[in-house]
Amino acid sequence: MFIPLGGENILCLANVAAIYREGGETVILRRSGAKEKAAFTPPTLADRGRAFLKGALYLRAEKL
């Protein structure tokens, strides 16, 4: 599953170990151990991921 982070950045959940809040910020912990800060809260990231998937499914259905 993919989640658009804003601009041209897209997060591939296959590379993510955890998404959590720390000190008022959202942290994305990658499987490699690298950490990345996101401007969105975990619920917002989930909403964006669902919207992205819904849009992709809609576009696929239009082409069938």
N, C-alpha and C positions, 0 to 999 in steps of 0.2 A: 504494500500500500504506500502511496505517496501523499505527502502533505505540503502544499505550497506555503512557504514561509514569508513571502513578500518579494517583490521585484522578480528576479529570475531564479531565486533560490528555491529548491524543492528538496524536501527531506524524504529519504527512502527508509521506511521503517525496518527493512531487513538489516540495516546497519545500526539500529538503535537498541541499546540495552535498557534504557529507562528515560522517562521524562518526568521531572519533579521540580518542586519549588524549593528554593534555598535563598534565604535572606531577601525575600521579596522579588526574586528573579526566577525565571524558568530556565532550568538547565537541561540540556539534551546530552545524555551520556551515550557515547557511541561504543560499539562492541570493541573497538580498538583501545578504549580507555580515554580517548579524547573527550573533552567537554566543550560544549558550545552553548552560549546564552541565546535565548530567543526572546523577542519582544512580546510574545503572546503567552497567555496562561495555558496550562494543559487542557482545560475545557474548550478554549478557543481553538487550539490546535486540532482537537478532535472534531469540532464543528467544521473547520476548514477542510479537514481530510474527508469528511462525509460529503461536503458540498462538491469537492473535486471529483470524488468517485461518482456521485450522482450525475454530474455534468458529463463525465466520460461515458457513462452508461447511456445517457440520453443521446449523445452524439453517435454512439455505436448503433443504437436503435434506429436513428434516422437513416443510416447508411444501409440498413438491411432491407 
